[in-house]
Amino acid sequence: MSTPEFTPAQPGPSSSTCPVIVPAHLLALRPAKIRDHHLLRKAVVYVRQSSPQQVAEHKESTARQYALADVAVALGWPRDRVEIVDADQARTGQTVEGRPGLQHILAELSLDHIGILFGQDASRLARHDPDWVPMVRSCGLFQALLGDYDGLYDPTDFNDRLLLGLKGIMSEAELHFLRMRMHEGRLNKARRGELFNHPSIGYVREPGGGLALDPDEQAQQVVRIVFDQFDRQGSLHGLLRYLVHHSIRLPVRPHCGPNRGKLEWHRPNRETLQNMLHHPVYAGYYRHGHRSLDPRRKVPGRPGTGRTINKPEDCLVLLENRCPAYITPERFWANQERLAANRARTEAVGAVRQGPSLLGGILRCGRCGQRMMVAYSGRANRLRYSCGRAMVEYAEPLCQGLAGRVLDDLVAAQVLAALEPVALELNLAASDDIQQERARLHRNWQQQLERAHYVAERARRQYDAVEPENRLVARDLERRWEDALKEQRRLEEEYARFGHNQPQGLSASEREQIRALARDLPALWHAPATTAADRQRIVRLLVKEVVATVRGQSEWVDVTIHWAGGFSSSHELVRPVQRYQQMADYGRLLNRIDELRKAGQTLAEVAQQLNRERFHPPKRSATFTKEILSGLLAKRGRTGPRPRVVAEPGVLGEHEWLLTDLARKLEMPQATLHRWVRVGWVHARKLPTPGGQWVVWADADELARMSRLRTCPRGWSDEHILSQLTKPKARGNE
């Protein structure tokens, strides 16, 4: 905010309209305090009242301050060397911020232009001792006097400086006592539940000083819809989207302006809805002291900053059953718990999200107890749960992780099994809930139409009441009538479309569809119209928390479901893993494959037998195939005898390896080693045999270099190391 420009004031009315008697003790102090160097500089008179009301009503105090200019003249300053500064009228003296007049005085003082500074008392210059003391020190530094009706003070003199310090402390203490008396009076009235400010949405002030429900039926209906839909949607954003989708506006009565107290309809916004959900008045509570001032957050020059919002239970006064209520106290406190749980914090469950994750926010790690994080990867957005809180905050290794699909499927199956016995009750509850919601929406539309009809009729009566000859007024009233008729017609058309899409009562086909869906819950669960957010809401209604514990590095996971009623159920599942070595029955799988192959079975037959015996690959595929077994056997050894051409002596030289054997030795993919051959990172040649197998030369040093190259990071900080490892050893140096 820009500071207003300072304009020196002319002498006040008191200096020209009434004589001023200068106290004799001031004239007696003239030879003792005032020196020639003071008279060579100008005298400044500071005039200030703290509020507009004081400026308008405290005339005598203002005139007395302006009269200090005559005191300065009587003490020896020429009239043209007396400057009156009254730019800070109606500004508080608690701070120097936002006071251009005082800032002008401080600037003139630092330029050595002021010989004496007059004020009616210390409270006019500053009500805050940390502002008063530097001003006194500045006057002493530049040898300027301070004066009021009690006397003249030289800040360079110890006794005068001591007296000025006492005046500053007394001025601040006076303000403190005034504030405390007013604050205690307000607080005493608030403790009785009788101190009211502006009424909230859905309320009006009664003549006796209390609150009453808004007499407008539609305003009451909209407020009830807000709380009902928050129970259904479960989040503030979901409530906002619902109101916007159904064109529901909020009833607002402005607290100021030309339409003060008149009902207006504003579009819903997040801040207004949040204030409504957090306000305890809707549950019948009287609240006072929910906003406290934090000096650390206060911005200089902005009086409204620094305020913090207290929770209802932390307010100075919270009285039950003092106001008419829209909801019960139990429902209000449940809403506060849900709003707190919806916050994006580590300790909170969080709001329902739009992602496919079913257990986001309610899945906890069985090892460390931390909440597991949700992540999506790849083009298919594959879901994965991981416990990485310690890795993020303390750079520790990842605690555990698992694919999300198998865990979600397990929990969904358990939830559907729990809902199956109450399918009939779900059918009846769903039908009743849909019908009630449609009735509320139809009632809201009908109230809008009733209001639009009243506005149009009122505009017609105003137009009929005007004289036809008075066209200056008739034209404007005719335009208002036409606008009201257009708005009425628009609402009628929108209501007709709404009634066509959502009839007030459920049809026979809709009731039969609800019964069919209730009988087949899995079909309803997987239906395209059922969103991921809907599934999450259902799970959170039944499940309080899910705890998952991976057994070591194996594929087995222990799952404990803590249900909302206090019951807990234990389950186990098989998760996809990266390597065969992580599988608990890996050794038994290899032995079984060897037994079947020794029995003369082909790879296809072995795969079928493994599937019958409930063996499975580590990931991606649920069953074994011929190709999967071929890849597994290739990684742990050759699947058949070595070709005759390669087995002949003299084909491979010293330190030469077949590419397949070297890849197995280094435990790396053959495709990676093929790439090293193409880019020249290894010495290789192709055998002149059918198929053209590659032969790679690698002695002990080369094997060590390739192992380091295989594990070397590819970051920018490791480029110099990578450039050295990609240079193969010359074969002539062996």
N, C-alpha and C positions, 0 to 999 in steps of 0.2 A: 504494500500500500504506500503510495507516494505521500510525502510529508507536505502539508499545505505551506505555501509561501508565506513568510512573515512580513507583515506590513506594520510599521510603528504607528501607534495610535496617537491621536491628538489628545490634549488635556481633557479630562472628563467634565461632565456638567457641573460637578460640585465646585470646581475652581472658579467658575464664572457666575454661578447662581447664588452662592451663599458664602459668607465670610468664614474663614477657618482660623481658629485660635490655636497657635502653635504652643505646645506645652513649654513652660518656662525652663524645666530641667533640660530640655533639648538645647535651648539657646545657651544655657550655662555650660554645656559640654562642648560648645563650638570651639573655644580657644584650646581646649585640652585634647580633642580628638581630631579635629579637621585641620589639615595642613594645606600648604599652597599647592602641593602636587595633587591633592584630591580635587581642589577647585579647578585645576587646569583640565581635568577630565569631566565627562558628563555624569549626571545623576540619572539613575534608572529607577522607575517606580513599577513594580510588578503587581498586576491586578488579576485575580483569578477567583472564580466560583466553581464549585465542584460538579454541579449538575445544571441542566436547563431550568429545572424548577427553582433553584437558588438564584439563577440569573434573573428570572422573571419576578420573583417574590422578595428577595433580600435586597431591596433598594438601598436601605440605609448603610448596610455593610459595603455595598459596591461604592456608594458615594464617599464613604470614609476611606476606602482604598485610593480612589482617585484624588482625594484631598491631600495625600502624601506629597503630591507635586508642589503644593503651596508650602509644605514644610521644607522641602528641598530649597525653594526660593528664599524662604526666611533664613535658612542656614548659610546662604551666600552664593548659591548657584544661580546663574542667569536663567531667565525663563526659557530661552531658546536652547539651553544646554540641559534641560530636563526632558527625558524621554519616558513616555508611558507605554508599557508593554502589556496589552490585554488580549493577545492572540490565543490564550489558553482558557478562555471562558468556557464553562460547561465541560471541563476536562478534569479528571481525577488527579490528585497529587500523590497517589500511591507509587507512581513510577515516572521516570523522565521520558519514557517512550510515548510518542504521539503528542508531545507538547512542544510545538515549534517556537513558542515564545520563550520558554526556558532555555531551549537549545540556542536560540539567538543570543540570550544573555551570556551563556557560557562561552560562546564564540567571541563576543565582544570583550568579555573578561580576559580571555586568553590573549587578545590583541592589545591589552593594556589601555582600553578606551573608557573604562568605568572607574569613577572615583568613589561612588557610594551606591549601594543597592538597597532600595526601600521595599518593605513588605509589611502589611498590617501585622502579621505575626509569622512565626516560623512555619506554621501549617500551610500558609499560602505558597511558600516556595517548595516545600517537600514534606510529605507525610511519612516518608520512609527514611529511617536513620542512615542506611548505607548510601542514600542519595544526598542527604543533608551534609554529612561529614566531608565528602570530597568538595562540595561547594564552598564550605567554610575554609578548607585548606587552600582552595584556588584563590579565594579573596585574600587570604594571608600572603600567598605567594606573590600576587600582583599588587599588594598593598592597597586594597579596596576596602572601604568600610561597609558595614551592614547596619541598617537602621529600621526602627519601628516606632510606635508611639510610646514605648517604654524607655527608649534610649538609643544611644549610638554605641556600636561595638567595633573594636579594632581587633581583627583576628590575629594580628601579630603579637597582641598582648595575651599573656597566659590566662589571667583572670577573665578577660572577655571571652577568650576561646573556651574556657571551662563553662561559662554561663551559656554561650551559644550551644555547646554540646548538651547541656541540660534542657534547653528549650527544644532541641530536636528530639530528644528522648521523650519529653512530655507531649510533644505533638503526635508522635507515633503511638504513645500510650493512650492518648485521648481517642484516637481513631480505633484502637483496639477495644476500649471500653464501649464505645458506641456500637461497634460491630457485635460484640458479645451480647449486649443487651438485646439488640434486634434478633440475633441468631437464637438466643434462648427463648425469646417470645415466639418466634416461628416454630421452634422445636417443641415447645410446650403445646402449641395449638395442633401440631402434627401428631403428637402422642395421643391426642384425643380423637384423631381422625377427622379433623375439621379444616385442614389446610389443603385447598385444591388449587391446581394450576389449570392449564388447558386440558379439556377432556380428550380422551383417546377416540379413535374411530369407533363408531357404534354407540357413543355416549354423548350426552348434552348436560350442561349445568342447570341445576334446579334453582329457582329463585331463593331458596333457603341456603344455598351454598353447597349442596351435595351433588352427586351424580345420579343420572337416570338413563335408562336405555333410550336410544334414539327413537323418537315417536314414529319415524318412517319405517314401515314394515319391510320394505325392500332392503333398507340399510341393515336391519337386524338379520334378515335372511342371508345376506352376503357374508356378514361376519360369521354366522354359523356354518356356512359353506366352507369358509377358510379353515376352520378348525376340523370339520369333518373330513375334508380332503387331505389335510395334513396327516390325519390318522391313516388314510388309505394310501397316499403316495409315499409317506415315510421320509420325505426329504423336502427341504425348502425349495430347491430347484424344480422338483416334480410338481409341487403345489403351484409354483409360478407358471409352469408350462400348461397345467390344467386350466388355470384361470384365463390365460391368453387364448388357449384353444377354444374355449367356450364363450369368449367375448364377455367375460364377467369383469365389471369395473368396481372399484372400491369407493365407498361413500366417504367423502371428506368434507368437513366443515372448517373453512379457513379461520385462523385465529386473528388475522389482521387483514387490512385492505378493504376495498369497497364491498366485497362479498362476505364480510366477516359474519360467521354464524350460519350462512346459507349453505344448503346441501349442494355439493358438486360431486361429479363422478369422474374419477381419475383412473387412468390405466394402472394395473398393478405393477409394482416394482419390488425388487429383492429387499431393499432396506425397510420399506414400509411393512412388508410381511414379516420380516425378522423382528421388528419392534413389536408387532402384534403378538407373535408367538412367545416373546420373552416377557411381555407385560403381565403382571399378576392381577391387574384389575379385572381381566376377563374371567378370572376364577373367584371374584368377589373380594379380593384383598385390597386394602388401602396401603399404598407404598409411599415412602418419603426417604430422601437421601440416597437415591440410587446413583447419583452422579457426584463424585468427589473430585477435588482439584489436586493434581499432582504438579508441584512447581517444576519438576525436572522436565516435563513435557510442554511447558508453556513457552510459546513463541513470542518474543518481544514485539509489541505493536499490535498483537492480535488478542483481544480480551477473551474471546471465546475458546481459546486453545487450552490444553492441559487438563481437560476433563476426562475422567475415566468412568467406565460403567461398572457398577457393582452388581453382583448376582442378587436375586431377590432375597435370599437368606442372609446376605451380608448388608442389607439396607439398615439405616438407622431405625426406621419404623416399618413394621410389616404387621398389619392387623387383619384378621380374618373376618369374613361376613360383615364387611362395612360398606360394600358396593353391590349393586345388582350384577349378577353373573351370567355369562354365556356358557361356561363349562364348569365342571366340578373341580375342586382343588386337586383331587387325585389325578385327574386327566391333565391338569396343568403341569404337575411335577413329572408325570410320565413324558410329557412333551419336552421338558427341560433335559431329561435324561437322554431322550432320543436325539435332540439337537447337539448335546455334548458328544454323544457317540458318533455322530455324523462328521465330526471335525476330522480333517486330514492330519492326524497326529499318530505317533507311534503307539501310544497307550489306548487309542480309540479304535473302534471297529471300522468306522468310516461309513459313508453313505453308499447306497446301492449304485453300482456302476453299470455302464452299458456294455462292457466287455463280456465275453463268454465265460469268464471264470465264475464258478459257482460258489467257491469258498473264500473269496477275497475278503479279508478282514476278520474271519472267524477261524482260520487255520493257524495252529500254533505248533512250533517245533517241539517234539518230544525230548530232544536232547538238552537244549539250552533254555527252553521256555519262551523264546522270542516269537513274535508274530511273523509268519512266513510271508515273503513278498511274491507278488504276481508279475510274471514277465511273459511277453509274446515274442516269438522269433520266426524268421523265415517268411516267405510269401504267403504260406498257409496260416500264419499267425498261430503257430503251435504253442499251446499253453504249458507253462512250467512254473512250479512252486519251488522257491529256494529260500533258505535261511541264510541271508548274507548280512545281517545287521552287524555282527562282529567284524566281518570283512570290511564293511564300509566305514565303521567308526574306529576300529583298532588295527586294520590291515592284517587280520588273522585269516587263516584258510577258510574256505566255504564250509559251513557246518554240515549241511545236507541239502539235497534237492531231489525232485522227482517230477516225472511227467504229470501234467494236471488232468489229462483226459481220463486215465484209469481211476484216479481218486474221485473225480467228479461223478463218474458212472457209478461207483460204489455207493457214495452218499445219496445220489438221486434214487437208486434202487431201494435203499433203506427208507427214504422219505416216502416214496410211493407205497411201499409196503405198510408204512404206518398210517397212511391216509386211506387205504382201501377199505377198512372196516367202517369208516364213517362216510362212505360215498353218498348215501341217502341224505344224511344231514348236510353235506356239502351242496347237494342239488337244491335242497330247500333254501339254504342260506344264500346261495348264488342268485336264485330267482328273486328272493326278497330284496337282496342288496341292489340288484340291477334296477328293480322297479322303484325302490326308494330314491336312487340317484336320478333316474329319469324324472320322477315327480318333482324333485328339487329343481332340476334344470328347467322343466316346463313352468314351474311357479315363478322362477326368476324371469323368464321371457314374458310371462303374462304381466308381471309387475312393471317391466320396462314398457310394454305396450300401454298399460294403464297410465303410466306417467306421461308417455308421449301424447296420448289422447287428451290428457288434462292440459298440457302445454299448448296443444293446437286449439282447444276450446278457449283457453284464456286469451290466446292471441286473436281469435275471432271476436271475442267480446270487446277487447280493446279496440279493434278496428271498427266494430259497429258503433262504439261509443263516441268516436271522433266525428266532428262535423265534416260533411263532404267537401265543403269549400276550403277547408284547411288542408290543402294538398301537401304542405311542407311536413306535416305530421302524418297524414294519411299514407303517403308513399312509404315511409319507414315502417309503419305498422303493417302495411300490406306485405312488405318484404319479409317481416318477421313471421307473419301468418303462413306465407308460402314455404319458408324454411321449416317451420314446425310440421306442416303437412308432408313435406318431402321426408323428413326424419321419421314420421309416423309410418309412411308408406314403406320406407326401407326396412324398418323393424318388422312390419307385418310380413314382408317377403322373406326375410331371414328366418323368422319364426316358422313360416310355412315350410321352408326347406328343412329346418331342424325337425319339425314334426313328421315330415315324410321319412327322414332317415332314422329317427328314433321316436316311434310312437310312445304315447304316455304309458300304455299298458303293453305287456308282453303278449305276442301272438302265440297261437298254438304251435307253429313251427319253431319259434324261438324257444318255447318251453321244452319241446321234444329234443331240440339240439342240446340244451343244457343237461337234460337227463342222460342223453347218449354220451356226452363228454364226461359226466360224473361217473357213469358205469365203466368207461374206458379211460382211466387216469393216465396210463402211459401214452396213449394217443394224444391226449390233451397236453401232456408235458412236452412232447416233441412236435406239437403242431406249429406251423410257420407263424401263426398269429401270436403264439406265446413267446414273448421276448426274453432275453437273458436276464433283464432286470426283474421280470415277473418271477422267474425261477429263483433268483436270489432272494426275493422277498418271502417266497414260500419256505425256502430252506431256513431263513433267519427266524421265521415264526415258530418253527419246530425244533431247530438245532441251536443250542447256545454256543458250542465250540467244538472243533474237531482237532484232535492231537494226532500227528503222524510221526512215526519213528522208523527210520531206515535201519535194518539190521546190518551194521558194519557198512561194507560197500556192495552188499549183495542185492539181489532183485526183490527180496522180501521186505514188506513194509507192514508194521503194526499200526493199526488205526483204531482210535477210541473216539466214539461219538458221544458227546455230552448233550443230552436232549433238554428241552426247555423245562420239562417237568421234574428234572433232577435225576432221571435215570441215565445210566451210561451203558453203552454196548461196545464190545471189542470185536474187531475184525482184522483180517490180514489180506493183503493183495500182492500181486506181482507187478513190479514196475519195469519198464524198459531200461536197460543199462547199456553202456557203451561197448563193453568187451565181454567175451565169453568168460574170461578169467574172473569177472565179478560174480558170476552165477554160483549159487551155493552147491549145485550138483554138477559142476563142470567136469570134475574128475570122473564121476559116474557116467556122464554123457560120453566122454571119450572112450571109456572102457566098453560101453555098450556098442558104440560105432565099430570098434575093432572086432568085437565078438560077431557082429552081424556081417562084417566084410569077410572075416575068416570063414564064415558059413557059406560064402559064395554069393551073397546077395548083391545086387547092383545098387548104385547110389539112390535110384528112385525107390527101390524096395526098402532100403534102409530108412529113407525119409518117411515113408508111410508107416513103418513099424515104430519109429520114434514118436510120430504124432499119436499113434494109438496108445503109447505108453506115457502120454502127457508131458513129453519133453517139448521145449519151445526155444526158438532163437532169442537172443538178448534184446532185440529191438525191431521195430518196424513191422515185421511179419509175425503172425501168431503161430504159424506152422512151418515145419521144415520142408524144403524143396530140394531137388537134385542140385540146383545151382548153389544154394546156400551151403550144402554139405561139401561141395567141391571147393568153395572158397575157404571153408573151415579147415579142410584137410591140407590145402595148399599152404596155409599159414603155419602149420605145425610139421610139415614134411612133405616130400613128394608123394603123389598118389599112386605111382607105378614105377616100373624100372626105368633107369636112365636110358635115353636113346643110344643105339649101338654106335653111331658115328661119334657122339660126344664121349662115349666111354672108352674109345680106343686110345692107347698110350700115345703121347706126343701132341695131342690136340691142344691141351692147355699147358701153357708155360708156367714158370715159377711165379708165384704170387698172382696167378690169374684165376679169376672166378667167373662162373656163369652168372649172368645178371640176376637170375632167379635165386641162385644160392647166396649171392652177396646181399640181396634184399632181405632174405631170411636171416642172414647173419647179423645185419644191422637193425633188424626188426622195423623195417620201413616198407611202405608200399612200393611195388615194382614200378608203378607209374611215375612216382617221384624220382626214382633212380634213372628211368628212361629220360626224364627231363634233364637231369644232370648230364647225361650223355650228349643230348642234343645241344646244350649250351656250352659244353666243353669244360665242365667242372671236374671231370674224371677222364682218365686215359682208357679208351675202349676201342675194340675192333669187332667186326662181324665175321662169324665163321662162314666159310664157303660151303655150307651144308644146306639141304632143303629146310626152309623156314628161316634161315639166316639168324641164328641165335647170337646174342651179344655176349662178348667176353670183356670183363673189366679187370684192369690191373690194379692191385691194392696190396701193398705190404703192411707191416705193422703201423708205420707212421701214417700211411694213407687211411688205414682203418680208423685210427684215432682222429684224423682230420675229418673224415666223413661223419663220425659220430658227433663231433662238436658242431659240424655244419648242420646236421639234422636237428639238433636241439637249440641252435643259436636263435635268439629273438630277431624279429624283423623290424624293430623300431628304428627311428632316425638316429637315436643315440648309439646304436650298435652297428652303424653302417661301416665304420672303419674296421671292426672285427670281421664283419661279413665279407668285406672285400678281400681280406687276407685268406679266409677259409675257402673261398671259391677258386683259389689258384692251386691246381694240382702239383704234386711233387714231380720233378723231372725223373724219368725212368733211368737216365744215365747215372744218377747219384746213388743208386741202391748198392 
